[in-house]
Amino acid sequence: GVLQSLGIEERDFLAKTDATIKYGIRHRDWRRLGHSYDGPIDDAYALADRIPDAGSWIDTFCVAAGRSVADPHVFSALMAGNKAPVARIQGRDVPISQFHHAYHFDQAKVGQFLRSKACDIKTIDAVVQTADRDPETGHIKSLCLDTGERVDADFFIDCTGFRRALIAGIMGEPWVSYADTLPVNRAMPFWIDLDPTQDIPTYTHAWAQSSGWMWQIPTTERIGCGYVYSDAHLTPDQAQAEIERLLGHPIEPRNDIKINSGRVANVWSGNVLALGLASSFLEPLEATSIHGTIVSLLLFMKRHLKTLGRETPLDKARYNDAIAGQVDDFRDFINLHYVSERDDSAFWRDVADGFIHQNTRARLDLWATRLPKSSDFANDLDGLPHVEELLHYPVLDGLGLLNRDAAKSEMAANPKLRQFARDTVDHLTKQAKHAASQARSHKEWLASL
């Protein structure tokens, strides 16, 4: 995991950032009102025998049998019981599974925590006003700050968030908008109290509403929430009133955020690399921002760190294409979530009529005839994690978009595989439930740290 690679103890991180465990996402009311499904982030195939050329045989069996593809995942069982990732055995905590979980946290406290861990890094608290650029190459030679200081460097990383001070403000990289594909463009964040009588959830709650969806992200101190909606369908006052009716109590919006989904055309321009919100922004439905930032940085280090300054235009173009493809794939994955049976509001009717991307439609046409397989998903990230079939199956299954007859046919073509898959799914599901039964309470474990 990332913390481990940075030499950070998980207990220290959890205690100082109000963090909680995240095993996946619970999607509520997306397919239709009253329906929910879970998207666990572990890999059931890692616990099963490898079968060459069998494709996604565990998922295919589940679809054919009419079972949820989430059933054989240990993270599903841990989500269902809001359990910690450890069991208490002979007076000590023992990991319950081999998989790396994710986290919910207070982002301000994470920033402070990581800053406290930064070694040999000088921090300058100032605002960039202008830059001196090389007249021949266009590269930035130095940044001029509002303090009167100048910062000289050979290479700059733009982490200025929505300002995009370097990549757009100085390098002039244009914005590629996703507004025609992702229908929400406004966010209303707020906090609600934890219920002291309940355990702390181990999942992000993504709850579809009349004109968008609400996130609920638990920390140890409170639940961070936000209504992400379309302002073509709701005013901010109407959005607040809808959430207050839903929750049954008043809320205090912390901000009114306008969302401009998309990415910069090239994240590496001249001697500037844009990371995080400076490079792209998507609605926070699948935690793509943090994941994408980490993968972008790892890919850059893997390909270019040792040869930085000697790269060719082709090297930069290949990297830019890979990161653009990553974000475009995130867009398509999020867009898939909006393929819904819902038609109970103008928003959902408009989404069905005009917002489903051609890539989404093409894939769904393909998957109407057979089950998804790994070759359907390009990975130009040198094998680093990406949104491939592992993450797609729970969403497709949860939305009812997989063809059960096709799955039955694929299983019927190989009776030995079908029997092996049945035995494997039964075993993994039983094993997952047993692990969850042994695990500590999430809330109680966090309090013990």
N, C-alpha and C positions, 0 to 999 in steps of 0.2 A: 504494500500500500504506500501511498504518498507520504504519510506521516513517518512510516518506518524508514523510507528512503532518505528522509530529512533528519533522521536520528531523534525524532520526537516521540516521547512516551504517550501512549493513548490516554492513560489516566490523567496525566498532566494537562493534555489538550482538552479533555472532557470537563475537567474541574474548572478550568480557567476561561472557557468560552461558552458556558451554559449549554454545552452540546448534548444532543441525544442521538440515539442510534437510528439509522434509516436503512430498512431492508428493501424498500421499493415504494411504489405509488399506489394508492387506492383511488381508482377512478369511479366517481359516483354520478349517476344520472347522465352519462355521456351517450350511451346507446339509446336509452329511453328513461323516462322518469321512473324511479324506484329500482333501477338496475345498477349494480356496481360490479367491478372486477378489479383484481389486483395484478400489478406488474412487478414481480420480484426480480432482483438484479443478480441473483446467483445463477450458477450454471449446472443444471441437473446432469448434463452429459459428462461432467468431470467426475461424477460418482458412479458412472456406468461403464461397462466394458465398451471399448471402441470397436465399432463395426464399420469397416471400410465401405465406402460407396453406398451407405444406407441413408445418407441425408439426415434430415431432422426426424429420426424415426420415433423418438419419445413423443414429440409434439404431434406427429402424424397419428400415432396410436391414440393419444388422448382425444384428438378431434374425431377420429373414427368411432371411438367408444362413447362419445358424447360427454367426456370428462373435461374439466378445466385444465388447460395446459399448465396452470400454476400449481396443480396438485402435487406433483413430485418434487417441488422445490422446498428445501428446508427453510428458506426465507419466508415462504408463504405461511408455513406453520408458526414461525416466530412472529410474523406480523399479526396473525390471527389472535395470538395470545398476548401480544405486547410483551414479549420476553427479551431478556438480555442475551448477549451472544456468549454467555458463559453459564456453566453449571457449577454448583458448590460441591466439591468432592474432597472429603477428608480435610476440611478446613481451608481449602484454597480454591480459587476460581480457575476453571479449566475451559478453554474454548470449546464451543458446542459444534462448530463446523470449521471447515478449512477455508471458507470464503471470506474475502474482504467486504465488510459492510461499508455503507456511506454514513454521513452525519448530517444532522440539522444543527445549526449553531447561530449565535448572535454574531453577525458579520463584523460589527464594530469591534467586538472583543477578540475576534479572530485576527483582525488587522493589528490590534495592540499586541496580541500574543506572538504573532509571527515577527513583528518588529523587535520584540524582546529577544527573539532567537537569532536575529540576523547578525552575522559575524563580519567584522571588518567592512562594514558598509556605512558610508558617511551620508547622513540625511540632511538635506537642505530644504527648509520650509519656505517656499517662495512661489511666485506666479511667473510663468514664462510669458514674456512680452513680445520679443522678436527673436529671430535667429540670423546668424551669419552663415551664408551658404557659399560653397565653392562655385564660382561663375561658370566653370567648365562642366563639372559633373552634376551640379545641383545638390550635392551632399551637404548635410548640415555640418558646419565646422564648430559652431558654439551656440549656446542658448544664452540670451540676455534676459536676466531676471529683474523683477520689480525692486529688488534690494540693491540693484546696481552691480551685482556679481555677474560674471560670465562663467559658463560651464563648458569647457572644451572637452571633446571626446571624439573617438573614431566611429563609434556606433551608438545609436540611441534606441531605447525601447519605449514606445508610447503606451503608458498605462494611465492616461488621463481620462479614461472613462468616456462618457457621452461627449465631452469637449472635443476629443480627438485632436488635441492641440497640435501635435506634430504631423500625424499621418494625413489629416485633411487640412488643418489650418496652415501648415507650412509646405508639406509635400503635395497638397492639392489632389489627393486620391478621391475619386468620386464615390458616391454611395449607390449601392445596388439595392433597391427597395423590394421588400416582400409584401407590400401593402395589398397587392392584388390576390394574394394567396392566404395570408394569415389575417383573419377578419377582426381581431381585437386591436385597439389602438389607444387604450386609456387604462390606467391602473389606479386603484384607490386602496393603498395599504393602511392597515390598522392592526391593533393588538386586542386580544381577548384573554381573559384569565384562564389558567388551567383549572380543571375541576378537581378539587382536592380529594374527592371520593373515588376518582378513577385513576387507572394506571396511565402513564404517559405513552401516547401512540408511538409506534416504531415505523411509521410510514408518513409520507407526505400525502395529504388529502387534497385531491384535485376534484372539486365539486362543480359540475356544470350548472349554469344558471340560465335565466331567460335570454341574456344577451352576451354571454361569455362564460367565465368560470371563476371560482374562488379557490385560492390556495390557503391551506392551513398547515403551518409548519411549527411543530412543537419544540421548544427549548425547555430547560429545567425551570425557567422563571415564568414563561407565558407562552401563548400561541401566536405566532406571527401570521397574519392573514392579509389577504388582498383580493379585491374583485377586479379582474382583468376583463374589460368589456369593450363593446363597440359604441363609440359616441355618435354613430349614425342611428343608433337604436335607443340609447338612454342618455339623459343628462346626468351630470354628477349627483345632483340631488335625488333623481330617480334611482340611481344605482345605490346610493346610501339607504334610501327607503326600502328597496328590495331586500338588501342584506339585513336590515333591522327587523323586517317582517320575518325573514327566514330564521334568524337567531333568537328572536323574541326579546331583544333588549337593544338599547341605543349603542352606537359605536362612535368613536372619535377618529375620523380619517386623519392620518398623519401627513398626507400629501395628495396631490393630484398630478399624476405623472402621465405625460403624453408619450406613447410608445411609437417609435419609428422602426419597425422590424426590417432587418436587412444586414448588409455587410459592406465593408469597403471593397473596392474592386481588387486591390492588391494590398495584402497586409505587409509585404516587404517592398518598400519603395526607397530607392537610394540606399542610404545607410540608416534607415528607420524601420523597425519591426513593430507593428501594432499587435497588442495582446489584449485579451479580455474584452470589456465593453468598448474599448477604443477600436476594436477590429470588427465587431458584429454585435447585434442584439436580437434576441428572440424572446418571446413570452416565456416565463420560467416554468413551463409545463413538464419538462423532462430533465431539468438540471443540466442542460446542454452547455451553459456558459462556463461553469467551472471545469467540466469535463473537457470541453473544447480548448480552453486555455491551457490546461495541463498537457493535452495531446499536442497542441501547436508548439509548445515550448520543447517538449521531448523530441518531436520530429526535427525541430530546428537544431537542437543540440546534437542529435544523432547524425544529421546530414552535414552540418555546416560549422559547428563550434570550433573544430580543430583547424579549419581552413578559412575562417572568417577574414574577409578582405581580399581573398583570392578567388571568390566565386565568379562564375561566368553568368552572362545574361540568361543562358539556358537553365542554370542551377536555380536562379531566382524565379524564373517562370515556372519551373516544375514545382517548387515549394508553394508559390502563390496559387497554382492550379489545384494542388492537393488540399490546401486550407480552404479555398473557395468551394471545392467539392465537398469537403467535410460539412461546411455550414449549409450548403444547398441540400445536402442529405438530411441535416437536422430539420431544415424547413419542411422537407417532404414528410419526415416522420411526424412532426407536429401537425402538419396538414391532415395526415391520415386520421388523427383523433377526431376530426370534425365530420368524418363520414358517419352520419348518425341516422337513426330512424326518427329522430325528433322533428316535429313540425308544429310545435305548440306555441311558437312565437315567430315574429317577423324575422328575427335574427337567424334562427335555425333554418327557416325557409330560404332566406337570402344566401346563407352559406351553401346549402344544397344546390342552389341555382347557379351560383357564380364564383365560389371560392375554392372548389376542389381542383387542385393542380393537375395538369395533364400527365405529369409523372405518376401521381397517385392513381389516376384513372387507368393508365396503361398497366400499372402493376396489378391493380384489382382485376382488370380484364384477364391478365395472365393467370392470377391465382384463383380465378373462377373455374379454371380447368385443371389445375393441379395445386399442390401445396408449395409454399415458398421454399427455396433452397439457397445455399450459400452463394451460388453463382449469380443469383439475382441482385447481389449487393456488391458494388465495387468497393475495394479498399485500397486507396492509393497512399496509405499512411504507414507504409513499411511494416505492416503487421500490428501496429498499435491499435488499441480498442476503438471500435466504431459502432454506429447503430446498424447492426446487421440482424440476422434472423433471430438471435437470442432475445433481443428487445422487441422485435416486431411481433413475434408469435402471441404474447399475452394481449397485446393491443388488438390485433386482428381477431383473435379468439373472443376477447371480451366484447368486441363490437359486432360479433356474429358475421364476420366477413370471410371465414374460411369454409370451404366446400366439404361437407362431411362425406358426401358420396365419393368425391375424389379421394379423400383420405381412406375410406373403406376399400376402394379399388386398389390403392397402393399397398395396403396391408394384405388384402386377399391375394395379391400377386406373389407373396412370399409368406406362406403359412408359418414357417419356422421363425421368421423374424417377428411375425405378429404375436406368436406365443411368447417369444423371448421378451418382446416389448411389454406385453401384459404383465409378465412376471417382474420385469424391471420396474415398471411404473407402480405396481402394487408394493414392491419392496421399498422403493424410494419414498413413497407416500407414507408407509408405515414407519419407516426410519425417521422421516421428518417430524411426524407427530410425536414419536417417542423422544426425539431430541428436544422438542419444544416443551414436553412434559417435564423434562429434567432441568430445563433452564430456569434461571432466577427471574424474578419479576424485574422488568426494566426499571421501574421507578425505584424500587428498593435497592437495586444494584447501583444505580446512579447516586443515590443518597449515601451509599457506603464508600464512595471513592474519596 
